[in-house]
Amino acid sequence: MAGPRPSIKDKDTYDARRNDGYTKKKSARIANARASDDQDPARKGSKAPAYEDWSKDALIDAIRNT
């Protein structure tokens, strides 16, 4: 017999993502991450400024140094 099924913590977010075309799995991950106090998916990502804010010389240097 299978164990308990996982549950969706934020049903509204899940439904919105499904309506946007996301898969069931990805929608559930997003919805559950948003509902969790330990995770903050909106704040994840790089701390670097947007490329639009960089000067042309800084962009060229960054590309050459990779």
MARFI-340596 format. One line per field, with one value per atom (N, C-alpha, C): atom name; residue in one letter; residue number from 1; x, y, z. Coordinates in Angstrom, 3 decimals, m for minus. Layout:
tiba	CA/... .
kolmi	A/... .
palo	NUM/... .
c1	X/... .
c2	Y/... .
c3	Z/... .
This chain:
tiba	N/CA/C/N/CA/C/N/CA/C/N/CA/C/N/CA/C/N/CA/C/N/CA/C/N/CA/C/N/CA/C/N/CA/C/N/CA/C/N/CA/C/N/CA/C/N/CA/C/N/CA/C/N/CA/C/N/CA/C/N/CA/C/N/CA/C/N/CA/C/N/CA/C/N/CA/C/N/CA/C/N/CA/C/N/CA/C/N/CA/C/N/CA/C/N/CA/C/N/CA/C/N/CA/C/N/CA/C/N/CA/C/N/CA/C/N/CA/C/N/CA/C/N/CA/C/N/CA/C/N/CA/C/N/CA/C/N/CA/C/N/CA/C/N/CA/C/N/CA/C/N/CA/C/N/CA/C/N/CA/C/N/CA/C/N/CA/C/N/CA/C/N/CA/C/N/CA/C/N/CA/C/N/CA/C/N/CA/C/N/CA/C/N/CA/C/N/CA/C/N/CA/C/N/CA/C/N/CA/C/N/CA/C/N/CA/C/N/CA/C/N/CA/C/N/CA/C/N/CA/C .
kolmi	M/M/M/A/A/A/G/G/G/P/P/P/R/R/R/P/P/P/S/S/S/I/I/I/K/K/K/D/D/D/K/K/K/D/D/D/T/T/T/Y/Y/Y/D/D/D/A/A/A/R/R/R/R/R/R/N/N/N/D/D/D/G/G/G/Y/Y/Y/T/T/T/K/K/K/K/K/K/K/K/K/S/S/S/A/A/A/R/R/R/I/I/I/A/A/A/N/N/N/A/A/A/R/R/R/A/A/A/S/S/S/D/D/D/D/D/D/Q/Q/Q/D/D/D/P/P/P/A/A/A/R/R/R/K/K/K/G/G/G/S/S/S/K/K/K/A/A/A/P/P/P/A/A/A/Y/Y/Y/E/E/E/D/D/D/W/W/W/S/S/S/K/K/K/D/D/D/A/A/A/L/L/L/I/I/I/D/D/D/A/A/A/I/I/I/R/R/R/N/N/N/T/T/T .
palo	1/1/1/2/2/2/3/3/3/4/4/4/5/5/5/6/6/6/7/7/7/8/8/8/9/9/9/10/10/10/11/11/11/12/12/12/13/13/13/14/14/14/15/15/15/16/16/16/17/17/17/18/18/18/19/19/19/20/20/20/21/21/21/22/22/22/23/23/23/24/24/24/25/25/25/26/26/26/27/27/27/28/28/28/29/29/29/30/30/30/31/31/31/32/32/32/33/33/33/34/34/34/35/35/35/36/36/36/37/37/37/38/38/38/39/39/39/40/40/40/41/41/41/42/42/42/43/43/43/44/44/44/45/45/45/46/46/46/47/47/47/48/48/48/49/49/49/50/50/50/51/51/51/52/52/52/53/53/53/54/54/54/55/55/55/56/56/56/57/57/57/58/58/58/59/59/59/60/60/60/61/61/61/62/62/62/63/63/63/64/64/64/65/65/65/66/66/66 .
c1	0.837/0.000/0.887/0.518/1.299/1.128/2.117/2.073/1.140/1.064/0.194/0.671/m0.268/0.070/0.504/1.443/1.848/0.681/0.685/m0.407/0.111/m0.770/m0.467/m0.775/0.208/0.041/m0.657/m0.475/m1.072/m1.840/m3.097/m3.919/m4.106/m4.243/m4.435/m3.216/m2.031/m0.807/m0.673/m0.979/m0.918/m1.829/m3.077/m4.030/m3.583/m3.032/m2.560/m1.418/m0.484/0.634/0.147/m0.807/m1.366/m2.042/m2.764/m3.419/m2.411/m1.214/m0.150/0.593/0.272/0.883/2.002/2.262/3.292/2.828/3.789/3.450/2.908/2.289/1.773/2.905/4.010/5.140/5.735/5.960/6.551/5.587/4.300/3.290/3.261/3.342/3.328/4.572/5.719/6.957/6.879/6.394/6.282/5.286/4.129/3.085/3.562/4.213/4.665/5.834/6.685/7.787/7.254/6.247/5.657/4.956/4.400/3.660/4.589/5.835/6.780/7.453/7.590/8.291/9.800/10.300/11.736/12.257/11.371/11.784/11.184/11.905/11.413/11.787/11.004/11.379/11.476/10.785/10.840/12.178/12.932/14.179/15.398/15.209/16.342/16.966/18.193/18.856/20.108/20.700/21.957/21.766/22.814/22.791/23.424/23.870/24.497/23.441/23.840/22.868/22.440/21.322/20.825/21.814/21.898/22.832/22.555/21.333/20.997/21.699/22.072/22.725/24.241/24.811/26.255/26.696/27.924/28.489/28.954/29.148/29.594/30.946/31.871/33.201/33.133/32.254/32.119/31.572/30.634/30.090/31.156/31.937/33.005/34.036/34.404/35.364/34.798/33.543/32.921/32.909/32.631/32.601/34.005/34.985/36.361/36.942/36.467/37.021/36.300/35.388/34.685/35.348 .
c2	m1.173/0.000/1.242/2.215/3.436/4.314/5.153/6.075/7.244/8.164/9.320/10.156/10.700/11.528/12.916/13.525/14.884/15.849/16.928/17.883/19.230/19.963/21.309/22.267/23.091/23.989/25.297/25.764/27.031/26.759/26.379/25.942/27.050/28.297/29.399/29.577/29.528/29.642/28.461/27.268/26.065/26.208/26.614/26.762/27.836/28.920/29.996/29.506/28.750/28.228/27.215/26.366/25.387/26.111/27.196/27.972/28.658/28.939/29.541/28.522/27.230/26.198/25.420/25.653/24.898/23.458/22.546/21.152/21.034/19.900/19.668/19.697/19.065/18.973/20.352/21.140/22.457/23.389/23.288/24.102/23.792/22.512/22.104/22.610/22.519/23.000/24.493/25.270/26.713/27.038/26.388/26.661/26.303/25.174/24.760/25.619/26.083/26.959/28.304/28.817/30.098/29.992/28.841/28.647/28.401/28.045/27.708/28.957/29.015/30.132/30.035/28.820/28.615/28.979/29.088/29.365/30.690/31.384/32.637/32.684/32.031/31.919/33.255/34.274/35.572/36.270/35.871/36.537/35.764/34.589/33.798/34.450/34.118/34.604/35.392/35.900/36.612/37.967/38.426/39.746/40.797/40.378/41.296/42.224/43.442/44.358/43.843/44.317/43.931/44.380/43.619/43.965/45.343/45.788/47.112/48.216/47.928/48.930/48.931/47.945/47.858/48.774/49.256/50.011/49.013/49.507/48.637/48.014/48.812/48.303/47.216/47.391/46.396/45.084/45.174/43.965/43.228/43.978/43.362/42.698/43.351/42.753/41.478/41.486/40.318/39.138/39.402/38.339/37.777/38.632/38.181/37.408/37.674/37.025/35.747/35.267/34.022/32.826 .
c3	0.000/0.000/0.000/m0.775/m0.898/0.336/0.575/1.711/1.425/2.355/2.158/0.971/0.263/m0.897/m0.443/m1.152/m0.801/m1.007/m0.264/m0.388/m0.879/m1.496/m1.967/m0.821/m0.458/0.684/0.317/m0.923/m1.368/m2.654/m2.515/m3.649/m4.693/m4.262/m5.213/m6.119/m5.533/m6.323/m7.271/m6.770/m7.599/m8.815/m8.590/m9.690/m10.681/m10.172/m11.056/m11.941/m11.368/m12.164/m13.199/m12.812/m13.765/m14.923/m14.623/m15.672/m16.585/m16.047/m16.841/m17.693/m17.521/m18.351/m17.685/m16.404/m15.703/m15.489/m15.345/m15.064/m13.645/m13.353/m12.004/m10.980/m11.327/m10.408/m10.115/m11.170/m10.981/m10.253/m10.565/m9.883/m8.395/m8.048/m6.644/m5.921/m6.554/m5.927/m5.642/m6.609/m6.431/m5.325/m5.361/m4.371/m2.964/m2.805/m1.488/m0.995/m1.889/m1.488/m1.022/m1.703/m1.298/0.046/0.349/1.597/2.788/2.524/3.588/4.145/5.459/6.085/5.900/5.668/5.525/4.138/3.170/1.800/1.349/0.493/m0.055/m1.533/m2.396/m3.800/m4.533/m4.049/m4.718/m4.479/m3.456/m3.125/m3.585/m4.173/m4.623/m5.847/m6.074/m7.272/m6.934/m7.953/m7.832/m7.178/m6.529/m5.901/m6.813/m7.985/m8.926/m9.522/m9.890/m10.510/m11.888/m12.363/m13.681/m14.751/m15.816/m16.886/m17.470/m17.431/m17.948/m17.167/m15.911/m15.068/m15.224/m15.912/m16.094/m17.234/m17.145/m18.270/m19.334/m20.529/m21.620/m21.288/m20.746/m20.402/m19.330/m18.350/m17.286/m17.855/m18.781/m19.415/m20.209/m20.966/m21.780/m20.875/m19.793/m18.841/m18.224/m17.865/m17.252/m18.224/m19.479/m20.490/m20.720/m20.785/m21.039/m19.861/m18.657/m17.463/m17.086/m17.921/m17.588/m18.211 .
